[in-house]
Amino acid sequence: MDCRARIFELARAKGIIRARDVEECGCSRNFLYEMHRTGSLRRISSGLYTFPEAPVTEYSELTEVAKRVPHGVVCLISALSFHELTTQIPHEIWIAVPKGSRRPKIAYPPLNLTYVSGQAYSFGVREHVMGGVPVRVYSPAKTVADCFKFRSKVGMDVVLEALREVWRFRKATVDELMKAAEVNRVSRVMLPYLEAIV
């Protein structure tokens, strides 16, 4: 199989590809640039390519960020929006990265980074495949607990709306919410609000 065919297979399997992906399958990145120049592939942002007919969806920016920051986890406002637990429209992608990570060099889409460590980073991560790209997003319960933890960052109105919506739509149980709150060390803060809703 020649390189163009291999690159097509790769794009079909992964949805979005990078020059590094092309080199890992034994092809020069020059094939990628040539395929873009001839219209066989579409450049969606610096270093990311897909098929010209690939649909632009509400999750396109999440997939771009997931491809470029594979250790990142969609969190806070972006995760609330993904789980349909807020009326807020995120104007940037909110992601959690391990404490000590370097800031990703991404001009677009804009990022709002939260640095976390240990179980607060690893707990409640769920992987969703969007357009062939695995995107890591915190569960609804973890997202609500994160909002309590970072309430000064997101605003108490957003926190309370998220708690009401997660309970109203039954996207998390009391046990799941309390376990996430324990991981984030916000049980005492969250419990009175949870008791008022339940």
Backbone bond lengths (Angstrom), bond angles and torsions (degrees), N, CA, C in turn:
res aa  C-N    CA-C-N  psi(-1)  N-CA   C-N-CA  omega(-1)  CA-C   N-CA-C  phi
1 M - - - 1.457 - - 1.530 108.32 -
2 D 1.353 116.20 130.66 1.467 118.34 -179.48 1.536 110.25 -77.89
3 C 1.325 115.40 170.52 1.472 120.29 -173.56 1.517 112.83 -62.86
4 R 1.318 117.86 -38.58 1.469 118.94 -179.65 1.529 110.19 -61.11
5 A 1.325 116.19 -43.94 1.468 120.36 179.53 1.526 110.35 -64.87
6 R 1.337 116.75 -39.60 1.466 119.99 178.78 1.523 111.33 -64.59
7 I 1.338 116.06 -39.00 1.460 120.39 179.07 1.525 110.52 -67.33
8 F 1.348 117.38 -39.53 1.466 120.40 175.78 1.524 110.75 -60.57
9 E 1.342 116.34 -44.17 1.466 120.71 179.15 1.529 110.60 -61.25
10 L 1.307 115.05 -42.64 1.466 121.38 179.65 1.530 110.56 -62.29
11 A 1.328 116.86 -46.04 1.472 121.48 179.46 1.520 110.57 -64.36
12 R 1.329 116.61 -37.48 1.465 120.71 178.97 1.538 110.09 -65.71
13 A 1.331 116.27 -40.15 1.464 120.71 -177.59 1.521 112.77 -75.84
14 K 1.339 117.21 -39.89 1.463 120.64 -173.19 1.518 114.25 -98.74
15 G 1.318 118.48 -17.90 1.468 120.93 -178.62 1.517 112.18 83.91
16 I 1.316 116.57 -54.63 1.470 122.92 177.92 1.523 106.68 -127.69
17 I 1.331 116.74 133.26 1.465 119.97 179.89 1.521 111.25 -123.73
18 R 1.334 115.00 156.39 1.460 123.00 177.32 1.522 108.29 -118.25
19 A 1.322 116.21 165.74 1.464 121.14 177.67 1.523 110.14 -58.05
20 R 1.323 117.19 -38.10 1.462 121.30 179.36 1.529 111.40 -60.42
21 D 1.364 117.02 -39.04 1.466 120.97 177.92 1.524 110.65 -61.52
22 V 1.335 114.76 -40.97 1.474 120.52 -178.78 1.525 109.98 -65.57
23 E 1.313 116.91 -43.49 1.465 120.48 179.46 1.524 111.59 -66.12
24 E 1.331 117.20 -34.67 1.462 120.78 178.61 1.524 112.19 -66.42
25 C 1.336 117.41 -24.75 1.469 119.15 177.22 1.533 111.40 -92.78
26 G 1.343 116.33 11.86 1.457 120.79 172.39 1.515 116.10 88.71
27 C 1.325 117.10 18.28 1.463 120.70 -178.77 1.532 110.23 -117.81
28 S 1.306 115.81 154.27 1.454 121.01 176.73 1.525 109.20 -76.67
29 R 1.331 115.85 145.19 1.464 119.65 177.33 1.524 111.58 -64.81
30 N 1.328 117.30 -16.52 1.465 120.80 177.50 1.530 111.67 -60.89
31 F 1.347 116.90 -32.29 1.466 120.00 176.37 1.529 110.10 -62.53
32 L 1.310 116.05 -39.55 1.461 121.81 179.35 1.525 110.37 -61.45
33 Y 1.328 116.59 -47.87 1.462 121.19 179.96 1.527 111.49 -63.63
34 E 1.332 116.65 -39.69 1.461 121.39 178.83 1.530 110.78 -65.37
35 M 1.320 116.37 -42.34 1.474 120.58 179.09 1.525 110.83 -64.94
36 H 1.331 116.84 -33.96 1.456 120.30 175.44 1.528 110.32 -68.36
37 R 1.333 116.01 -43.72 1.471 120.86 -178.43 1.532 111.36 -61.82
38 T 1.331 116.99 -36.47 1.470 120.74 -178.28 1.531 112.73 -86.97
39 G 1.343 117.21 -3.63 1.461 120.29 177.27 1.514 114.47 89.70
40 S 1.329 118.27 5.82 1.474 120.75 178.44 1.521 111.64 -73.40
41 L 1.341 116.10 -27.46 1.458 121.76 176.42 1.522 108.97 -130.24
42 R 1.315 116.10 152.44 1.465 121.48 178.63 1.522 108.61 -110.18
43 R 1.323 116.45 132.98 1.466 121.06 176.05 1.522 107.79 -86.03
44 I 1.327 116.27 120.25 1.467 118.72 -177.39 1.516 112.08 -95.15
45 S 1.315 116.32 -25.18 1.469 121.90 171.09 1.516 106.83 -167.07
46 S 1.295 116.63 176.16 1.457 120.71 -175.75 1.528 111.21 -53.00
47 G 1.340 115.61 114.76 1.458 121.35 176.21 1.507 116.11 83.68
48 L 1.334 119.59 1.04 1.462 122.82 -179.29 1.528 110.74 -119.94
49 Y 1.340 115.64 132.50 1.466 121.47 -175.71 1.518 110.18 -132.32
50 T 1.329 115.28 152.01 1.456 122.11 176.22 1.525 108.58 -150.49
51 F 1.323 117.14 -178.52 1.466 120.97 177.33 1.523 109.98 -71.38
52 P 1.329 117.75 147.65 1.475 119.85 179.36 1.528 112.57 -59.20
53 E 1.341 116.58 -33.58 1.470 119.89 -177.05 1.531 113.00 -89.11
54 A 1.334 117.86 2.92 1.470 120.37 178.88 1.521 108.89 -61.31
55 P 1.335 117.26 128.72 1.467 119.57 -176.96 1.521 112.93 -69.04
56 V 1.316 115.74 145.03 1.461 120.94 171.95 1.526 105.57 -90.85
57 T 1.327 116.47 119.03 1.457 120.85 -176.98 1.527 109.69 -117.08
58 E 1.321 115.02 177.19 1.460 119.43 177.53 1.525 111.61 -65.61
59 Y 1.347 116.21 -15.84 1.462 120.41 -179.55 1.524 113.10 -102.91
60 S 1.312 118.63 5.99 1.466 121.59 -177.50 1.531 112.00 -57.28
61 E 1.319 116.93 -42.70 1.469 119.31 -179.35 1.526 111.29 -68.41
62 L 1.344 117.43 -34.82 1.463 119.99 177.01 1.520 110.31 -63.69
63 T 1.341 116.92 -40.96 1.463 119.26 -179.99 1.526 111.25 -67.42
64 E 1.327 116.86 -37.28 1.472 119.86 176.92 1.519 110.75 -60.87
65 V 1.320 116.51 -46.86 1.464 120.89 -179.06 1.529 110.04 -66.25
66 A 1.325 117.34 -41.79 1.471 120.53 179.81 1.524 111.16 -61.03
67 K 1.318 116.32 -36.17 1.466 120.46 179.89 1.529 110.60 -69.91
68 R 1.319 116.14 -37.49 1.470 119.90 -175.82 1.521 113.95 -89.38
69 V 1.345 116.56 -22.55 1.475 120.81 178.36 1.537 106.93 -129.38
70 P 1.340 117.20 72.41 1.471 119.96 -173.46 1.527 114.43 -63.18
71 H 1.328 118.60 -21.54 1.469 120.71 178.05 1.530 111.82 -88.20
72 G 1.325 117.49 -2.78 1.459 120.83 179.59 1.517 111.59 -79.56
73 V 1.327 115.83 153.07 1.468 122.03 177.50 1.522 107.48 -126.94
74 V 1.323 117.19 126.52 1.462 121.71 178.76 1.528 107.74 -62.43
75 C 1.335 116.00 128.73 1.464 120.00 -174.07 1.530 111.53 -140.22
76 L 1.322 114.33 178.61 1.467 124.75 173.50 1.530 113.04 44.66
77 I 1.338 119.61 -124.84 1.475 121.24 -172.45 1.528 111.85 -60.09
78 S 1.338 117.79 -40.71 1.469 120.16 -179.90 1.522 111.31 -66.21
79 A 1.332 117.53 -39.11 1.464 120.70 177.79 1.532 110.54 -69.58
80 L 1.334 117.37 -39.40 1.472 120.01 175.84 1.519 110.30 -59.32
81 S 1.319 116.43 -44.07 1.460 121.23 179.00 1.529 110.63 -63.43
82 F 1.332 117.08 -44.26 1.466 121.51 178.86 1.529 110.71 -58.47
83 H 1.337 116.74 -43.19 1.471 121.35 -178.48 1.535 112.75 -84.98
84 E 1.335 117.23 2.36 1.470 123.47 179.86 1.534 110.84 58.82
85 L 1.340 115.29 49.78 1.457 121.48 -179.50 1.520 112.41 -116.19
86 T 1.321 117.56 14.66 1.458 120.24 -178.70 1.519 110.58 -151.88
87 T 1.324 114.89 156.87 1.469 120.25 172.11 1.525 109.87 -95.30
88 Q 1.344 116.57 -4.11 1.465 121.29 178.64 1.532 109.99 -68.12
89 I 1.306 116.03 142.69 1.465 121.15 174.27 1.518 106.58 -109.89
90 P 1.352 116.81 110.43 1.467 118.10 -177.38 1.526 111.66 -68.57
91 H 1.324 116.79 130.02 1.464 121.62 178.57 1.525 110.97 -98.00
92 E 1.331 114.78 5.25 1.459 121.99 175.51 1.516 106.36 -150.27
93 I 1.323 116.30 162.74 1.463 120.32 178.67 1.524 107.64 -91.96
94 W 1.326 115.82 120.67 1.457 122.39 179.57 1.521 107.61 -90.82
95 I 1.333 117.02 119.06 1.458 119.75 178.03 1.527 110.47 -133.37
96 A 1.326 113.92 148.56 1.460 121.55 174.15 1.518 107.81 -99.46
97 V 1.314 115.97 136.73 1.461 122.17 176.30 1.522 108.08 -131.44
98 P 1.345 117.13 156.98 1.467 118.63 179.68 1.520 111.82 -61.29
99 K 1.321 115.34 142.26 1.466 121.39 176.99 1.526 108.75 -55.94
100 G 1.315 116.43 135.58 1.461 120.96 -179.06 1.518 113.97 93.62
101 S 1.344 117.78 -7.51 1.471 121.22 178.27 1.515 110.46 -68.70
102 R 1.308 115.62 150.10 1.463 119.88 173.51 1.517 109.23 -76.34
103 R 1.319 114.70 149.28 1.462 119.66 177.31 1.524 108.87 -68.38
104 P 1.333 118.14 126.54 1.467 120.32 178.99 1.530 110.61 -61.98
105 K 1.325 116.11 142.19 1.467 120.78 178.75 1.524 108.89 -90.20
106 I 1.315 114.76 81.64 1.461 121.74 -179.38 1.520 107.44 -127.79
107 A 1.327 116.37 120.34 1.465 120.26 178.60 1.525 110.34 -81.52
108 Y 1.339 116.39 -37.99 1.461 120.62 -179.18 1.520 108.54 -145.50
109 P 1.317 118.36 139.49 1.455 128.73 -3.49 1.529 111.16 -71.54
110 P 1.340 116.82 155.62 1.466 119.37 179.52 1.530 110.99 -65.16
111 L 1.330 115.58 143.10 1.462 121.15 -178.50 1.520 110.83 -112.19
112 N 1.321 115.34 146.99 1.456 122.53 169.71 1.520 104.69 -119.93
113 L 1.327 117.07 106.09 1.463 121.67 -174.02 1.521 112.22 -92.12
114 T 1.322 114.88 142.34 1.450 123.14 172.34 1.524 106.26 -124.68
115 Y 1.319 116.95 123.78 1.458 121.42 -179.19 1.524 109.15 -95.99
116 V 1.331 116.79 122.10 1.465 121.95 179.53 1.527 109.39 -134.44
117 S 1.327 116.10 165.50 1.461 118.90 -178.75 1.519 110.90 -139.25
118 G 1.316 115.12 167.46 1.460 122.31 174.97 1.511 113.21 58.80
119 Q 1.339 114.32 -140.21 1.454 120.64 -177.19 1.529 111.87 -66.30
120 A 1.310 117.54 -28.96 1.469 120.54 178.25 1.528 110.71 -62.51
121 Y 1.331 117.03 -25.66 1.469 121.19 176.67 1.530 111.24 -87.17
122 S 1.322 117.27 -42.92 1.472 120.44 -170.77 1.526 114.84 -88.60
123 F 1.331 117.78 -21.10 1.468 120.66 -175.52 1.530 111.46 -73.77
124 G 1.333 116.09 138.23 1.463 121.48 171.87 1.520 115.78 75.65
125 V 1.333 117.78 17.35 1.469 120.24 179.34 1.524 108.77 -81.38
126 R 1.321 115.16 129.03 1.471 121.35 175.32 1.519 108.43 -122.94
127 E 1.313 115.36 140.86 1.464 119.80 -179.64 1.525 109.69 -101.67
128 H 1.327 116.31 128.07 1.464 123.18 177.68 1.526 106.97 -119.73
129 V 1.326 117.22 131.41 1.464 120.31 178.71 1.522 108.07 -93.25
130 M 1.336 115.81 120.44 1.464 122.63 -179.21 1.517 108.50 -123.50
131 G 1.314 116.29 114.90 1.461 119.78 -180.00 1.518 111.93 59.28
132 G 1.330 116.99 34.32 1.455 121.66 179.35 1.519 114.32 83.77
133 V 1.330 117.60 -1.61 1.470 121.39 -177.42 1.530 109.31 -107.99
134 P 1.358 118.10 124.87 1.458 118.97 175.56 1.534 110.88 -72.45
135 V 1.324 115.65 125.66 1.469 121.68 -180.00 1.525 107.31 -119.28
136 R 1.318 116.15 125.36 1.462 121.75 -179.43 1.532 109.50 -91.44
137 V 1.337 115.39 125.32 1.470 121.87 -177.43 1.528 107.61 -133.77
138 Y 1.329 117.19 138.95 1.456 119.22 175.22 1.528 109.93 -68.31
139 S 1.345 115.50 147.91 1.466 122.09 178.21 1.527 109.48 -63.41
140 P 1.339 116.79 162.82 1.469 118.51 178.17 1.533 113.17 -56.50
141 A 1.343 117.52 -43.25 1.471 120.24 -179.32 1.531 111.19 -63.23
142 K 1.322 117.02 -44.85 1.469 120.76 179.83 1.525 110.31 -65.17
143 T 1.328 117.06 -37.52 1.460 120.98 -179.90 1.525 110.81 -63.30
144 V 1.327 116.74 -43.18 1.472 120.06 178.83 1.527 109.76 -64.54
145 A 1.336 117.15 -44.14 1.474 120.31 178.31 1.526 110.59 -62.26
146 D 1.333 117.06 -38.87 1.472 120.64 176.39 1.525 110.97 -61.25
147 C 1.329 115.90 -39.67 1.467 119.56 179.41 1.525 110.59 -62.59
148 F 1.334 116.63 -39.61 1.463 119.18 175.78 1.521 110.57 -64.43
149 K 1.331 116.35 -41.69 1.470 119.95 -179.25 1.527 111.73 -64.13
150 F 1.325 115.93 -39.42 1.469 121.09 -177.44 1.528 111.08 -109.22
151 R 1.343 116.07 37.86 1.473 121.04 -175.98 1.520 112.77 -61.11
152 S 1.321 117.66 -29.63 1.465 118.95 178.43 1.533 110.62 -72.68
153 K 1.309 116.83 -21.86 1.465 121.93 -179.43 1.534 111.54 -85.04
154 V 1.352 116.23 -39.20 1.473 119.45 -175.64 1.528 113.27 -99.80
155 G 1.318 117.81 -21.79 1.463 121.24 -179.23 1.523 111.71 97.83
156 M 1.306 116.06 138.33 1.467 121.12 -176.31 1.525 112.39 -65.44
157 D 1.334 118.30 -29.49 1.464 120.36 177.62 1.530 110.52 -63.35
158 V 1.330 117.49 -38.96 1.469 122.29 178.38 1.528 109.62 -67.94
159 V 1.322 117.02 -41.47 1.467 122.42 -179.63 1.524 110.38 -60.05
160 L 1.331 116.82 -48.97 1.464 120.68 -176.71 1.521 111.90 -68.76
161 E 1.334 116.50 -37.79 1.467 119.59 175.56 1.529 109.94 -61.67
162 A 1.325 117.68 -43.96 1.469 121.94 -179.44 1.525 110.89 -61.45
163 L 1.326 116.95 -43.53 1.467 120.60 179.80 1.529 111.10 -64.30
164 R 1.337 116.17 -44.61 1.480 119.68 177.47 1.527 111.43 -59.90
165 E 1.352 116.09 -45.94 1.473 120.47 -175.58 1.528 112.05 -69.67
166 V 1.329 117.78 -38.50 1.468 119.58 -179.60 1.523 109.92 -64.78
167 W 1.338 115.91 -34.23 1.467 119.47 178.92 1.527 110.81 -78.51
168 R 1.316 117.01 -42.07 1.476 120.97 -178.21 1.525 111.68 -61.17
169 F 1.332 116.94 -40.98 1.467 120.94 -178.37 1.520 113.11 -93.61
170 R 1.335 116.29 5.84 1.463 122.30 177.17 1.529 112.26 53.50
171 K 1.338 115.10 45.20 1.463 119.41 179.67 1.518 111.75 -89.89
172 A 1.331 117.51 -5.14 1.458 122.32 175.25 1.522 108.74 -156.96
173 T 1.315 115.68 149.09 1.462 121.25 176.97 1.532 109.03 -89.84
174 V 1.326 115.77 168.64 1.462 120.56 176.45 1.529 109.36 -60.86
175 D 1.342 116.45 -42.30 1.473 120.40 179.42 1.526 111.76 -60.53
176 E 1.335 117.15 -43.88 1.473 120.96 179.52 1.531 110.71 -64.10
177 L 1.322 116.24 -41.77 1.462 120.34 179.48 1.528 111.09 -64.75
178 M 1.331 116.11 -42.60 1.461 119.33 -178.52 1.531 111.87 -70.16
179 K 1.337 117.31 -36.25 1.470 120.16 177.40 1.530 109.54 -63.59
180 A 1.338 116.66 -44.77 1.471 120.50 178.08 1.524 110.86 -63.33
181 A 1.330 116.69 -38.36 1.469 120.98 178.52 1.527 110.74 -64.78
182 E 1.336 116.91 -38.66 1.472 120.84 177.64 1.527 110.69 -63.40
183 V 1.330 116.14 -44.41 1.469 120.95 179.20 1.529 110.07 -58.68
184 N 1.328 116.33 -40.52 1.469 121.45 -178.49 1.532 113.43 -87.81
185 R 1.331 116.62 -1.89 1.462 122.56 -179.68 1.532 112.70 59.51
186 V 1.326 115.16 43.42 1.473 119.99 177.85 1.531 111.59 -126.45
187 S 1.341 117.02 19.53 1.473 120.71 -177.46 1.516 112.14 -56.01
188 R 1.338 116.76 -46.62 1.467 120.35 -176.79 1.523 111.92 -67.07
189 V 1.317 116.57 -30.35 1.474 120.38 178.32 1.521 110.10 -74.95
190 M 1.338 116.14 -43.22 1.464 120.98 -172.77 1.533 113.85 -79.15
191 L 1.333 117.32 -34.02 1.467 121.21 -172.60 1.529 114.51 -53.87
192 P 1.336 121.02 -47.38 1.473 118.80 -179.66 1.535 112.94 -60.32
193 Y 1.314 117.10 -38.09 1.474 120.83 178.98 1.534 110.27 -68.21
194 L 1.324 115.76 -39.80 1.474 120.47 179.83 1.527 110.05 -66.28
195 E 1.334 117.01 -42.98 1.470 120.89 179.09 1.527 110.93 -62.54
196 A 1.315 117.11 -35.57 1.472 120.96 179.89 1.527 111.33 -67.15
197 I 1.318 116.82 -32.24 1.469 120.75 -178.29 1.523 111.63 -84.32
198 V 1.339 116.03 -41.37 1.465 120.68 -178.21 1.516 109.42 -74.63
